[in-house]
Structures are given as structure tokens and as C-alpha cells.
Amino acid sequence: MMQFSYSPPTESIDAVITWVDGDDPAYQEKLAYYLSQTTLVHPEATAKTRFCQAGELEYCVTSLFRFAPWLRNIYIVTDNQIPPLLDKLAGTSYENKVHLIDHKVIFSGFEHFLPTFNSLTIETLLWRIPGLSERFLYLNDDFVLVNPVSPTNFFRNNHVVLRGKWRKFRSQKLSHRILDRMRAFRKRPLSNEPEFPKHRLAQENSARLTGHDKDYFYLYHNPHSLHRSTLANYFAVNCSQLTTNLCFRFRAAEQFVMTTLAAHLEIKAKKVVIDNQLHCLQLKLEIESLRNIKQLIRCADRNKNLSFVCVQSLDSAPLAVRDVIFTWLDRRIGSFDYLLAEKQRIAGTV
């Protein structure tokens, strides 16, 4: 049994963001080398948009400053890289609120699994950030807040707030059972490529670890509320599950999702509140037309319950789409420079 020790603050709430600059030549060289050493990796698992960035991190962090000022610390977890945003923060009142955490820090004792290019693997160890608060939020760098939120939107009376719904396992649905039998009858896969591990499959894997085999709580794509001790205590007893999830440099169908595992552990402990009042808009720029994106934005501006937005594949979007997205984000959030100037202007009028 492996022991993990820490002394987390109990009242504060931190935020954790994962980020990588896939355009960094050193990162690209490292990725290319390990891809050449790996077989049976689905193309989608290594698609360029999974690693590239287009300035989303600044909007993400700025939105936390603006709409969740009660956060104590913001941790950015990355692979030996420094985001340009840190230069902007230097010398400001926000400088000491943002901390850069290298993969080597959270993989201490598990360095042989590095480097990794797998978000599921990285997420598994986020709770090991030194000094991380007992209660913390986890979000990807393509997430932003667009309205004010409070701590009670995420935690209530030592309970985590979950957003999602109960779903049946794929194997429990008649339509999927028929499809699986048809595949078995063919006695061959539909493609020579390995099956891409869909997020729903990974959520099912996570629920199974806590004893669910017929239904599970499907987490919506949004910032997740987590208790550090829940994960630390679980992996102290189930270290083999931890190491198994870490061994995949690229996404694999066998993996679980840390956030879904944590949610089901909290459900088992009866420490959850299910509340879907706050909404999240997913902008899938790789499949949505410019016309549809504009319509989604108009609807978003009218939705008073919309608190979260996930802008996917901004790096690969056409310039016209980028212009629309950046214009909207500037209107709803603003850049860090604008936030800083606004704060100084307000201070000058007091």
C-alpha cells in the first residue's frame, strides 16, 4: 500500500488548469519521437488540435479572475513550458495567485511514465500538486467563465456539486447489444484502426471501479468540483489502478477519467448535490458552420444561466470563425490587459 501525505487547507478553493503549447518545436520533436515508438494509436488521439493553443489560456485565467475572484490559487499544469501569460502577470497584483506546476512535480515517484501526451493520464495525478487546497476545481484551458459564480455553485456543506445525469451502461441498451452481436457475427472489426476511446466509455470505466455495472452518473463537460482527500485516500489503497492509468502515453480505451471516478466515490459517500441550474455551451468549431456559431452566441447572450463556455479546436478554426469567437470573448470577458486597466481605473476613482 502506497502512502500519500499532505496537509491541505480546508476552507480555501483552488483552480487547476492543464495546458500545453503544441506549437513548441521541442514539444513537437518529443511527440514525434514517442509516436514513432508506439503502435495502435488512433489518429484522433494524436490530432494536432489536442496539443495546439490559440491564446485560450489567457481568456480562461482572466475569466477566473473576473468571475471567480474568491479562488485562492490558480495552478497551471504543463510540460516544461512557460505560457506567455505569466509575463503579463509579473509585477501585478495577480502575480502570486497563479502558479506553474511541471509534470515532474505531480509525477514524483512515477517519473518513468513521463513524458506523457495523454490528458487522462495527467488528470489522474492533479491532486498531488503541493499545497493544493482540499476543495479544488479542475478545468481545461479551453474553458472560460462568462458570468459570476460563487463557491456554493461548486461546494455545499462539504458536498461537491455535480452537473450531469444518470445513464445506462452501453451494454444495458438493447440497440447496442444488437450492434455488438452483429460485429461478433462478422468476426472482424469494422476497421483496422484501434477504436478511439470515447469519453463516455472512459466514464463507464470509472464508474465500474466503484461497483456500478448497470448505470452511472454521466458528468457534463464543465469545470469539475473535487475533494483532494477523496482521491488521495482512494489511490493510497488502490495504487495498482493508479499506475495502470498512468502507463498510457496516449489515450486508450482501458483508461478511466479521474473526475468521474471522484464523482462516483462522492456519490458512494453520499456527499454530492446534483444541480444542473448552471449551463455550459460547447462550441465545437471543427464541425459548426460560421452561421451556426453566430446563432449559438446569440442564444448564449440571452441565457442568464449560462456560466461556462468550452471553445474547442480554436487553433484549427477558419480566420472568420476565430474573429467571431475572439470578438465575443473580448466582449464577455476581455483580455487580461483590459481587466488590469479596468481595476486600476476603479482604484483611481476611490
N, C-alpha and C positions, 0 to 999 in steps of 0.2 A: 504494500500500500504506500503510495507516494503522498507526502505531506506538503501542503502549500500554506504558508503563513503570511499574514498581513494584518494591519490594524486600520481598517477603513473608517473614515469619518461617517457618522450615521445620519446626520441631518442634511448635508450638502448633496447637490446633484451635479454631476459632471456630464459632459457630452464627449463621445468618441466618434471620430470620423476616419474612415480608411481612404487613402488617396495614393495614386501613383501617376507619374508622368511617363506615359508610354512612348513619348517622342524623344526621350533622353537616349542618346546614342549608346551609352554604357548599358542602360537597361535593355535596349533592343538587342545588343550583342549577347547579353546574358540569356535573354529569352530565346534567341535563335539557337544558341548552343544547346540548351536543355530540350528544346523541341527536337533537335537532331538526334538526341539520345533517347527519345520517347516514341513509343508506338501506340497506335489505337487511341489517339486523341482526336475528339470530334472538332471539326473546323470552327464551330461556334464557340467552343470553349477557349479558343485562342484568337478569336476575331479581334482585329486591331482596336475596335471601339471599346473593348473591355479594358484596355490599358491606357488609351489616349485621353487627354483632357483638353478642354477649351475654355478654361477660366471659371469652371463651375465652382471650384473650391472657395473663391473669394465671395461669391454670392451666398454660398452655404454658410460660411462663417459669419459674414455680415448679417445675414438673416437671424442667426442665433443671437448676435449682439443686440439687434434691434427688437426682436420679438420675444426673446427669452433671456432678458438681462439678469435674471436670477440664477443662471448657471454659474457655478463656481469656476470650473476649469473646462477648457476645450482641448482635447488631445487629438492630434493628427498622427495617425499611424502610417508609416511609409517605409520604403525600401532604400535606405541610404540616399535619400533625396531631400532637397530643401525647397518647398514651394515659394514662389516669388512673393506671396502674401506676407511672409514673415518680415521681409524688408520694409513693407509698408507699416507693419505693426511696430517696428523698432522706434523707441522713443515716445510712443503714445501711451495713453492710459490703459490700452488693451494688451500691451506687450506681454505682461506677466500672466495674462489669462489664457494664452494659447501655448501649448507645449508640444514639441515634436518628439515622437516615440519611434525609434527604429525597430524593425522586425527582430533584430538581435536581442532587444530588451525583453520582449514578451516571449521569445523562443529560447530564453536562457534555460539551459539543460536539454533543449531539443534542437540545438543548432544544426544537427545532421539532417534536419528536414528543410533547411534553407539552401538555396533560395527557393521561394515558392511563388507561383503566379496564380494562386487559387484563393479567391476571396473566402470560400467556405473554410479553408484551412486557417487562414489568418484570423477570421472571426472567432474561431474556436478558442483562441488564447487572449482575446482582448481584455478579459477580466484580470489578467496578470500585469496590467500596467501599474507600475509602482505608484502608490499614493492615490489610486483611483477611489472615488467615493463608493460607499455601499450601494447607493442608488445611482444609476447612470443611464443615459440614453445612447443608443447606437444608431447611426445613420450613415449612408454612403455619401460621397462628395457630390453626387448629382441631386441631392435633396435640398430644398430650401423651405423655410417658413414664410408664409405670406400674410399672416395675421398674428396678433399677440396670443401667446399661450401661457398657461400657469402651471406650476408644479402639480396641481391636482388633476391636470389633464393627463398625467403620466403615472402618478403615485397617489394612493389614498389610504391612509391608516395602515401603513406597512404592506399594502397590497399593490400589485402592479396593474396598470390599466392596459387591457388587451383590445386590439381592434381586429375583427375578423369574424369568422362564423364556423360552425361545426359542419364538417363534410364527411361523407363516407369514403373509405378507402377505395381506391380504383378497383381492387379485386372484389369489392362488395357490390359493384354495379353490374347489372345484367349485360348491358351493352358492351362493357369492357371484357367480361368473361367470354362472350361470344367471339369478340375480336381476337382474344388470346387463343381460343381454341382453333380459330381459322389459321392463325400463324403457326400453331403447333402442327396442324394438318399439313401445311405446306412443307414443314420440316426444314425450313431455311429462313433466314432473316430477310426482311424486305430490302435491306441494303448491306453492303459490306462494311459500312462505317459503323463504329460503335454508337449506340443510342445516346443522344445528348441528354445529360441528366437534368430534366426539367425541374423547376423549383418545387413544384407540387410533389414530385417523387421524393425529393430531399426532405420535405416537410413530413411526409409519411414515414420515412426512415427515422426521423427524430421522434415522432410520437410512439413508434414501436419500442423505443428504448425505455419508455415509461409505462409499458404494459398495454398500450392501445393497439388493437388489431382490427377493429371494425369501423371506427370513426376517429376523427382527430380535429383539433381546432386549427383551422387554416388562418394563418396570420396574413392580414392585408399588407401590401407594400407601403410601409410608413416608418417613421422613427420608432424604435422599439424601447420599451421600458424594461430595465433589468436590475436584478439584485446580484451584486458581485458574490456574496456568500453562497447563494444558491448554486452557482457554477463551481465555485471553489470546493464546496463540500461534496458535490456530486463527483467531480473528477478526482478528488482525493481517494474515493472508494472505487471509481471506475476508470482507472488510469489507462487500461488497455483500450477502452473506447476512445479516449483522448488521442493516444498515439496512432491508432488506426486512422482516425480522421486527418491526422497531420501528415500522413505518408504520401498523400497525393499532391504532386506539384501542380497538376491541372485538375479541373473539376472532374469528378467521377460519380457514376450513378450510385455507388455504395455509400456515399457520404451523407451525414446529417447536417442540419442547419442549427447553429448554436442558439439563435433566437427562438426557434420553435421548440427545441429541447428545453430551454429555460422556461418557456411559457407553459409547457406541459408539466414540468416539475412544480411550478407555482399553482397550477390547476390541481395537481395531486395534493398539495399542501393547503388547498382552499384559501389561497392568498391572491386572488385575482378579482378584478372588476372588469366586466365586458361592457364597453361603451363605444359605440360607433357614431357618436354625435359629430365628431370632427372628421372631415373628409380629406382625401388625398387625390390629387389629379396626377395621373401618369401621362406624360407627353412622350409617346413613342415616335420620335422624329423619323426613324428609318422606315416607318410604314404609313404615317399620316401625311396627307396632302397639305399643302400650304393653306388651302381653303378650310379644311377641317381643323387645322391648328388654330387659325384665327377664330373659328366658331367656338372651339373649346376654351380659348382665352376669354372670349366674351361671356360665356356661361360661367367661367371661373370668377370673373369680376362681380357677377351677380350673386354668387353663392357665399353667404355670410358664414357658413360652416366650413368653408374650405380653409384649412390651415397649412397643409403640406402640398408641395409640388415636387414631382420627380421628373427631371428633364433628361431623357435617355438618348444617348448617341448624338449629343450636340456636336461632337467633333467631326462627324461624318455627314452632318446635315448640309443641304444646299445653302449658299450665302443668303438667299432671300429668306429662308426659314430662320437662319441664325439672326438676321437683322430683326425679325419679328420677335423672336424669343428675347434677345438682349434688350430691345426697347421695352418689352413688357416687364422684364426683371428689374430694369432700371426704374421703372415707374412704381413697381410694387415694393422693391427692396432698396435699390440704389447701391452704388459701389461703396467700398469701404471709405474711399476719399470723401465721398458725399456725406456719409454718416459722421465722419470726423469733423468735417466743416460745419455740419448741422449742430453737432454737440458744442463746438466752440462758439458758434453764433448764439446758441441758447445761453451758454455760460456768460457771454458778454452782455446779455440783456438783464441778468440777475443783479 
